[in-house]
Structure formats: structure tokens, C-alpha cells
Amino acid sequence: LRRSAEIMNSFCIVILVLIWCSARCRSEGGFNITVLHTNDIHSRFLEANKRGGKCTDKDRYRDGCYGGVARLVTKVKELKNKNKHSFFFNGGDFFQGTVWYTVLKYNIVAEAMSRMMYDSVCLGNHEFDDGPEGLAPFLKRMVDANVTVLGTNLDTSKEPLLNGTDLKKSIIYEVEKLKIGVMGVVTKETTQIARPG
């Protein structure tokens, strides 16, 4: 429940910033931006039925199938093609949740995320579950995939494995000469519920 409240607070801040940007843009000639967002994917890379289980042929014809990296990437491409000022973000918690992660750890997550066209992502508490030794190589893979990882409130200076990573405090995008700042805040409970190092 507390995590949901934090997500909603962060989402509300983003909405207020977008409203402010919208009002400012209108007074200066205007343009539209599209914000696409995912979070708490928890290694659910394959499509699922409406109950979150394996999507069978019966499900496909009856109630439909949902999610999955392929479907998500297709929709993101479609929406980004409709509006050149589109941004795709992830609020964290891509680690854990399925046998894919249990067996392949950060490798499967990095492979999927490198194909998902994110502009930037934030770390969630589950990205710290395997300690710095599980997070550092993932961050390296994100650099290689040109995915900006944000950790606005993180201090990694005392953790040797994370100290040299390319973790950004924020990123600024420029749209029609207007600067849009994006931050990624990790929940403060991470130090108690995960292994941040």
C-alpha cells in the first residue's frame, strides 16, 4: 500500500509538471508531448491471459492476451511514430517475478530492455535484491544499449561495484526549445527491503 502511495505521488508530480509545461507551451506557440510509462514489469516478458497466467490458444480467442515485450514494443513504435515528441519511461522493478529472472538474472532483463526503446528508466527496490554484484553488470548493459538509468537520490560513492557505473541523477530533454527535466527517485525503504550494498 505504501509503495502504491509513493508511485501515485511521483505520478502526480509528473502530471503537475506536464500541466505547467502545457500552459507554458500554449503561451509560446504550443506543441504536444506524449508520455509513455511502464513499471513493475517483474520480468513478465511474455504475453499473459487476464489472470496473469500463460496465454493459451483458448485465451487468445476467448478473453484475449495482454502484455509481453513484443506487443509493448509494437505499441511504443506506433505511438512514437504518431508524435515525434514522445518519451517512454520505466519506473523500476523489472527484476524478479518469473522463472526467467530466477535462472537468467539481470541478463534476460537487460536483453529485453535493450529492445524496448526506453528514453530513461528508474531503478526500483527489486533491482537491488541481488546486491551490487547483480546490479552493476546490468547498469553496464544499459549503457551499452543506450538506456539512461536514473537514480536521483542514490549515493553510490561508497560502493566500489556501483561507484564507476553511469547512473545519472537526472536527464534533460529539449523539445521545441523547452527543456524538460526527468528524475528517477528510488524508494527510501530499499535499504531495508533489498540489498543495496
FENVENVEN-V791014 format. One record per helix or strand. SS is the DSSP state (A for helix, B for strand). FROM is the first residue (numbers start at 1). TO is the last residue. Records with the same first field share a line. If there is no record, write none. Layout:
SS: FROM-TO + FROM-TO
//
This chain:
A: 2-27 + 57-62 + 69-82 + 99-104 + 106-113 + 125-128 + 132-144 + 160-163 + 190-193
B: 34-38 + 48-48 + 54-54 + 66-66 + 86-90 + 120-122 + 148-150 + 168-168 + 170-175 + 178-183
//
